[in-house]
């Protein structure tokens, strides 16, 4: 594996340098150290050459030139140390690159692979890409819808979470439009294919992520920008020194001292310590180069369902109608739903259990896809389902009852109506509660310097506004498709904001990839969101977001201090070299002291 | 014309991607070949009458790279 080549280089060169230490004083010392420097230095020299061809003066160039100079003047340990430290750092960076790409792969893994096409009375299974527009595909429970199209027959509950982020399945029937990537949770559908293959909504979602990842400007690390002027200055000065003094030894000493180990480790030590601290708090930051961006965030966009809310529907209101009380209503609902795997059934059964309400025995039972459940009991026929379900079974609602339903709907609740023996018994309102820490998090974001918060959600405007108002979010954009979310993030970026996006769903993945900083919910989030993210919150603790921003700033501050210190020491030493007050051995001692100071300074970040 | 997005494993150096891009672009029947380094993908558009996916995969293999998956391209 290419990826491990650098690790092998570090191990081999490290072993050689170690062996050299043991043979210190013998002639083998310089040979082994030189060998270590050559092995570790070769990949660096290639990077330096690549950079030069692009007219970039890079740290690898400085390391290469300094290592060559060090070998020339027999400071082989310095050559080995500087090259080894650099290769180790770049190996760690490669690991983060692989993780970015995993996002796209996990999405492609999720795409519908096969389709059942109806030909006459036969069902033929083909690759999803091979379905032609105009053909009819059959979708059975558990299938992913392979095309975008229109339902021609059947009914089913479709999990559209991949496209909308909403955990509650949509009930669809003839005439309804369905999108590829939705998963059938029950029922039977025949769908007339309209958009197929690369044109489907799910394929376009994948391309959106791919495009966003390609277009995301590569953040140039602080050290790279610094190298752009530091490297040529040091090299040019060394050359000038040689031209004026004709003293090769002096010029090379200058060059070697100009490329200190302290400069090469300044950033990695601070970053590794800081990321370790973050990880202990449940904040996973994928790479050091993202820290600078995270510290600059001034606008945060948030997904609603699963991010601000828990993403798990719960019973939030129980309204019995005439002749029933809360307990009897819950008993009826739990009785009818006890065998169901319907999404609302789980919420109802959990709630009943919490209140100690036990379901009664059921005789005959059936589920009408897209409508609700019907159960025959000793007390009569129980219905639990939507309004259409009651109407279909001849149950009429009184105006007062209609008003109660309308009020619950206005609260943004999904309604499960219960009827017994042909008469309405009451309703259960089900909704997705806001995470308890969400409000405090938004306050802390403001204190961390975030000036504006914007909700981007695939949910309806009413439900979105409800949550936004309760939490004090500045702006709401509702009913957004994955592509709309990307457009919203782009627009906010175009206004000059450094935009962070917090999300959890597959539908958030393209917007996450587009945002300057992507933050995913690690516990409940989908693989696609987690892999595209720069920051992942383990156990979904939202209050960690402001902490991540503050910690990133601290890490960057320490990186700058370290680089400043390394350079200050170098400048003093170089002044000494030029005025012939500092010689190689003394200079190296100060060098090593500065490495230790830089490491200790970086380690401060391990403490909270 | 067939368009495909070919996902590559272990593409770690940008210049390796550039070489693969040039080599695949030279295949007879290839209309366009582009390596996206950030996502580790090779985007190709080619004439199926002259070129097969297997031939493209051979060239990828010759460059020391592996294909993890392919999907229809845009």
Interface residues (C-beta under 8 A of the other chain):
Chain A: X1 X2 X3 X50 X94 X97 X100 X101 X104 X105 X108 X109 X111 X129 X197 X198 X203 X204 X206 X207 X210 X213 X214 X216 X218
Chain B: X3 X5 X7 X10 X12 X13 X14 X15 X36 X38 X39 X40 X41 X64 X68 X69 X71 X72 X73 X74
